[in-house]
């Protein structure tokens, strides 16, 4: 790859796309990755007022206001991230450990969930898995809150194996049943005055009997299930495949999987080591990796806003994401969002093209989008949005266009839709 193309490729994969100053920086990608992976996570969280009312209407209004505040905070974190790789990893875990606001309901539980994902996004996977398993949001979403001695609920036991760790073909129905028994005992304790909720193990709700789970026999508890799954040989393979597919290209070769699995095993289940192995792999800069996937609506939206410094009303961003079919914490199922083929729909693509025009406008309240076009020249935009080169079709289509219309054309171009 040429230097400009390589730099732009790196920033698209490691973050949400480079700004002009980032694209022109002389700091090498290896240094950026090292700095980002070793930086402590930023844990500034939204200040959501506790709901302390017995009036149902007031509670409903308060929850709606909390949702708006949480959404505004979350978009701000993603768009203005000083450590974009960490932010992308948090988004990776949101898509992996799926929960949905429609079922969780309370933004305070999602605030707690965000804190857990942010704090442990690059740490020991076993610790991250425990934080997710014991989070009030996940206890509600996958029904482990209802799983107790004498009334077993297998939902979380099934999904934690199928989707979160070892994958299909590596467990039996008996493992699901025994895992569910071991996962009993977790409850949520709410503090209405402080507006908090925490998980607590309650012995009387736990099934204390002997279980046999994935070959381990004993009086297993929730933390034992997490330990067994985090250290199962199939878990790093599943994680390696998903990480590589997110940061490079789908369907990685066996040697790539083996490299990332070795990083996991040799570094005490370190997520950071796996991510570092991704960016140190020669295949990361291969032709196969270059613009290999369609941007999700979130990546298209956030990348455009970030790269051009677009001013945007949070409500307008959420409305645009809803039009394209992807609102954060509102996935269609526990499996999360569809792969890139799910975004190749006429309504979703038409929404992108319309948004390209809207985001290229001068800022007006009724539009909710806009950017300062005098910050960029035509050549700046070609470097920033097209890796320095226009193909013949774009060259012909851009003849005579004013700068804002030229920007809209680049944002709507096929290449810009790819990461």
C-alpha positions in Angstrom: 0.0 0.0 0.0 1.1 3.6 -0.6 1.7 5.6 2.6 -1.5 7.7 2.4 -3.6 4.6 1.5 -2.0 2.6 4.3 -2.6 5.4 6.9 -6.2 5.9 5.8 -6.8 2.1 5.9 -5.4 1.9 9.4 -7.6 4.7 10.7 -10.7 3.2 9.2 -10.0 -0.2 10.8 -8.7 0.9 14.1 -11.2 3.7 14.7 -14.1 5.3 12.8 -11.9 7.0 10.1 -9.2 9.7 10.3 -9.6 13.4 10.5 -7.4 15.5 8.3 -4.9 16.2 11.0 -4.8 12.5 12.0 -4.3 11.6 8.3 -1.4 14.0 8.0 0.2 13.0 11.3 3.7 11.4 11.2 3.0 9.1 14.2 3.2 5.5 12.9 0.3 3.1 13.4 2.4 0.8 15.6 3.0 3.7 18.1 -0.7 4.7 18.0 -1.8 1.1 18.7 0.6 0.7 21.6 -0.5 4.0 23.1 -4.2 3.2 22.7 -3.9 -0.3 24.1 -1.9 0.9 27.2 -4.0 4.0 28.0 -6.3 3.7 31.0 -10.0 3.6 30.0 -12.0 6.8 30.4 -14.9 6.1 32.7 -16.8 9.4 32.7 -20.5 8.3 32.9 -23.7 10.2 32.4 -25.3 11.8 35.5 -28.8 10.3 35.5 -31.0 11.5 38.3 -32.5 8.7 40.4 -36.2 7.9 39.9 -37.9 8.2 43.3 -41.6 8.4 42.7 -44.7 6.3 43.1 -46.6 8.2 40.4 -46.5 6.0 37.3 -46.7 8.9 34.9 -43.8 10.6 36.6 -41.8 7.4 36.4 -42.5 7.0 32.7 -41.5 10.6 32.0 -38.4 10.3 34.1 -37.3 7.1 32.3 -37.9 8.8 28.9 -35.7 11.7 30.0 -33.0 9.3 31.3 -33.0 7.6 27.9 -32.5 10.9 26.1 -29.6 11.8 28.4 -28.0 8.4 28.1 -28.3 8.5 24.3 -26.8 11.9 24.1 -23.9 10.9 26.4 -23.2 7.7 24.5 -23.1 9.4 21.1 -20.7 12.0 22.5 -18.4 9.3 23.8 -18.2 7.6 20.4 -17.8 10.7 18.3 -15.3 12.6 20.5 -13.3 9.6 21.7 -9.6 10.4 22.4 -8.9 6.7 22.3 -10.8 5.5 19.2 -9.5 2.0 19.4 -10.8 1.5 22.9 -14.1 3.0 21.8 -14.3 0.6 18.9 -13.6 -2.3 21.3 -16.4 -1.2 23.6 -18.7 -1.2 20.5 -17.4 -4.6 19.6 -18.4 -5.9 23.0 -21.8 -4.3 22.8 -22.4 -6.2 19.6 -21.0 -9.4 21.2 -22.6 -9.3 24.6 -26.0 -8.1 23.4 -28.5 -6.5 25.7 -31.4 -4.3 24.5 -33.0 -1.3 26.1 -36.5 -2.5 25.1 -36.2 -5.3 27.6 -33.8 -3.8 30.2 -35.9 -0.6 30.2 -33.9 1.4 32.7 -31.0 3.5 31.4 -29.3 3.3 34.8 -28.8 -0.4 34.2 -27.2 0.3 30.8 -25.0 3.0 32.4 -23.7 0.3 34.8 -23.3 -2.1 31.8 -21.3 0.6 29.8 -19.0 1.1 32.8 -18.2 -2.6 32.9 -17.6 -2.9 29.2 -15.4 0.2 29.2 -13.3 -0.8 32.2 -12.6 -4.4 31.1 -12.8 -4.0 27.3 -9.1 -4.8 26.8 -8.4 -6.9 30.0 -8.7 -10.5 31.0 -11.6 -12.1 29.1 -12.5 -14.1 32.2 -13.0 -10.9 34.2 -15.0 -9.3 31.4 -17.2 -12.4 31.1 -17.9 -12.3 34.8 -18.7 -8.6 34.7 -21.2 -9.2 32.0 -22.7 -12.3 33.6 -23.2 -10.5 36.9 -24.4 -7.2 35.5 -28.1 -6.3 36.2 -28.6 -5.5 32.6 -27.7 -9.0 31.4 -29.5 -10.6 34.3 -32.6 -9.0 33.1 -32.1 -9.3 29.3 -31.3 -13.1 29.2 -33.6 -14.0 32.2 -30.9 -15.3 34.6 -32.6 -13.1 37.2 -35.5 -15.6 37.0 -33.1 -18.6 37.2 -33.3 -20.0 40.8 -33.3 -23.2 42.7 -36.5 -25.1 41.9 -37.3 -22.9 38.9 -34.5 -23.3 36.4 -34.3 -20.9 33.4 -31.9 -22.1 30.7 -31.8 -19.0 28.5 -28.5 -17.4 29.7 -26.8 -20.8 30.0 -27.6 -21.5 26.4 -26.6 -18.1 24.9 -23.4 -17.7 27.0 -22.1 -20.9 25.3 -23.6 -20.5 21.8 -23.0 -16.8 21.2 -20.5 -15.5 23.8 -17.9 -18.2 24.3 -17.5 -21.7 22.9 -20.0 -21.8 20.0 -22.3 -24.4 18.7 -21.1 -28.0 18.5 -19.0 -27.7 21.7 -21.7 -28.4 24.3 -24.8 -30.6 24.8 -28.3 -30.0 26.1 -27.2 -31.6 29.4 -24.4 -28.9 29.6 -27.1 -26.2 29.2 -29.2 -27.7 32.0 -26.2 -28.2 34.3 -24.9 -24.8 33.5 -28.3 -23.2 34.3 -28.3 -25.0 37.7 -24.8 -23.6 38.4 -25.8 -20.1 37.4 -28.6 -19.9 39.9 -28.4 -17.5 42.9 -27.8 -14.0 41.3 -30.2 -11.3 42.2 -30.5 -7.5 41.7 -30.4 -5.2 44.7 -31.8 -1.7 43.9 -31.1 1.5 45.8 -33.8 3.9 44.7 -32.3 6.9 46.6 -29.0 6.5 44.9 -30.4 5.4 41.7 -28.2 2.3 41.5 -28.6 -1.4 41.0 -26.0 -4.1 41.8 -26.0 -7.9 41.5 -25.7 -10.0 44.6 -25.3 -13.8 45.1 -28.1 -15.1 47.4 -27.4 -18.6 48.6 -31.0 -19.6 49.2 -31.7 -19.1 45.5 -28.8 -21.2 44.4 -28.9 -24.9 43.6 -26.1 -26.3 45.7 -26.1 -29.8 44.4 -23.4 -31.5 42.3 -23.3 -30.7 38.6 -21.3 -31.9 35.6 -20.7 -29.0 33.3 -18.4 -29.4 30.2 -16.6 -32.3 31.9 -16.1 -30.4 35.3 -17.8 -32.1 38.3 -18.6 -30.4 41.6 -20.9 -28.0 43.5 -20.5 -25.4 40.8 -21.5 -21.8 41.1 -21.8 -18.9 38.6 -18.1 -17.9 38.9 -17.1 -21.6 38.1 -19.2 -21.5 34.9 -17.4 -18.3 33.9 -14.0 -19.8 34.6 -14.7 -23.0 32.7 -15.9 -21.1 29.6 -13.1 -18.5 29.6 -10.5 -21.3 29.7 -12.2 -23.6 27.2 -10.1 -24.1 24.0 -13.0 -23.2 21.8 -13.5 -19.7 23.3 -10.4 -18.0 21.9 -11.2 -19.4 18.5 -14.6 -17.8 18.5 -13.2 -14.5 19.8 -10.4 -14.6 17.2 -12.7 -15.1 14.4 -15.0 -12.2 15.5 -12.1 -9.8 16.2 -10.4 -10.4 12.9 -13.7 -10.1 11.0 -14.3 -6.8 12.8 -10.9 -5.3 12.2 -9.7 -6.9 9.0 -11.9 -9.1 6.8 -14.4 -12.0 7.2 -13.5 -15.7 7.2 -9.9 -15.5 8.5 -7.4 -18.2 7.5 -6.5 -20.9 10.0 -3.0 -19.5 10.5 -4.5 -16.1 11.5 -6.9 -17.8 14.0 -4.0 -19.7 15.5 -1.9 -16.5 15.9 -4.7 -14.8 17.8 -5.5 -17.9 19.9 -1.8 -18.1 20.9 -1.9 -14.5 22.0 -4.9 -15.3 24.3 -3.4 -18.5 25.7 0.1 -17.1 26.3 -1.1 -13.9 28.0 -3.7 -15.0 30.6 -6.7 -14.6 28.3 -5.7 -11.1 27.4 -8.0 -9.3 25.0 -5.3 -6.6 24.5 -2.8 -9.2 23.4 -5.3 -10.5 20.8 -6.0 -7.0 19.4 -2.3 -6.2 19.3 -1.8 -9.4 17.3 -4.4 -8.3 14.8 -2.6 -5.0 14.0 0.8 -6.7 14.0 -0.3 -9.3 11.4 0.9 -8.8 7.8 -2.5 -9.8 6.5 -4.0 -6.7 8.1 -2.5 -4.6 5.4 -3.2 -7.0 2.6 -5.3 -6.3 -0.5 -7.9 -8.7 1.0 -8.3 -6.4 4.0 -8.5 -3.1 2.1 -12.1 -1.8 2.1 -13.3 -5.4 2.7 -16.7 -4.7 4.4 -19.7 -2.5 4.2 -19.8 0.1 7.0 -22.6 -0.5 9.4 -25.0 2.5 9.8 -23.3 3.5 13.1 -19.8 3.4 11.5 -21.1 5.4 8.4 -22.7 8.0 10.6 -20.0 8.4 13.2 -17.2 8.2 10.7 -18.7 11.0 8.6 -19.4 13.2 11.6 -15.9 12.6 13.0 -14.0 13.0 9.7 -15.6 16.2 8.6 -16.3 17.8 12.0 -20.0 17.8 11.3 -22.2 19.5 13.8 -25.2 17.3 14.5 -28.1 17.3 16.9 -28.2 14.1 18.9 -31.9 13.6 18.2 -31.2 13.9 14.4 -28.4 11.3 14.7 -30.7 8.8 16.5 -33.4 9.5 13.9 -31.0 8.9 11.1 -29.7 5.6 12.6 -33.3 4.5 13.1 -34.0 5.2 9.4 -30.9 3.1 8.4 -32.0 0.3 10.8 -29.4 0.4 13.6 -29.9 2.2 16.9 -27.4 1.5 19.7 -28.8 -0.9 22.3 -31.7 -1.7 20.1 -30.6 -4.9 18.3 -33.2 -7.1 16.7 -32.3 -10.3 18.6 -29.8 -11.7 21.1 -27.6 -12.5 18.1 -27.2 -8.8 17.5 -27.0 -7.1 14.2 -27.0 -8.9 10.8 -23.7 -9.2 9.0 -22.9 -6.7 6.3 -25.3 -8.4 3.9 -28.1 -7.2 6.2 -27.3 -3.6 5.3 -27.5 -4.1 1.5 -31.2 -3.1 1.4 -32.8 -0.5 -0.7 -34.2 1.5 2.2 -30.9 1.5 4.2 -28.8 2.5 1.2 -31.2 5.2 0.1 -31.1 6.6 3.7 -27.3 6.8 3.4 -27.5 8.7 0.2 -30.0 11.1 1.6 -27.9 11.6 4.7 -24.8 12.3 2.6 -26.7 15.3 1.2 -28.0 16.4 4.6 -24.7 16.2 6.3 -23.0 18.2 3.6 -25.2 21.2 4.1 -24.6 24.3 6.1 -25.9 23.9 9.7 -29.5 24.8 10.2 -31.7 23.9 13.1 -34.4 22.3 10.9 -31.9 20.0 9.3 -29.8 19.1 12.4 -26.6 18.5 10.4 -24.0 20.7 8.8 -20.2 21.4 8.6 -17.9 24.3 7.9 -16.9 23.7 4.2 -14.4 26.5 4.3 -12.1 24.2 6.4 -11.5 22.0 3.4 -10.3 22.3 -0.1 -11.3 19.9 -2.9 -8.0 18.1 -2.6 -8.4 17.8 1.2 -11.7 16.0 0.7 -10.2 13.6 -1.8 -7.4 12.8 0.6 -9.8 12.5 3.5 -12.7 10.6 2.0 -11.2 8.8 -1.1 -7.6 7.9 0.0 -6.3 10.6 -2.4 -7.7 9.2 -5.7 -10.9 9.5 -7.5 -11.9 6.7 -9.9 -13.0 7.8 -13.4 -16.7 7.5 -12.6 -16.3 9.9 -9.7 -14.1 12.3 -11.7 -16.8 12.6 -14.4 -19.6 12.9 -11.9 -17.8 15.6 -9.9 -17.1 18.0 -12.8 -18.5 21.4 -12.0 -19.9 20.6 -8.5 -19.6 23.1 -5.7 -17.7 21.9 -2.6 -20.8 20.9 -0.6 -22.3 18.9 -3.5 -18.8 17.4 -4.1 -18.7 16.3 -0.4 -22.1 14.7 -0.6 -21.0 12.8 -3.7 -17.9 11.4 -1.9 -20.0 10.4 1.2 -22.4 8.6 -1.0 -19.8 6.9 -3.2 -19.4 3.1 -3.2 -15.9 3.2 -1.9 -16.7 5.4 1.1 -19.4 2.9 2.2 -16.6 0.3 2.7 -14.3 0.0 5.7 
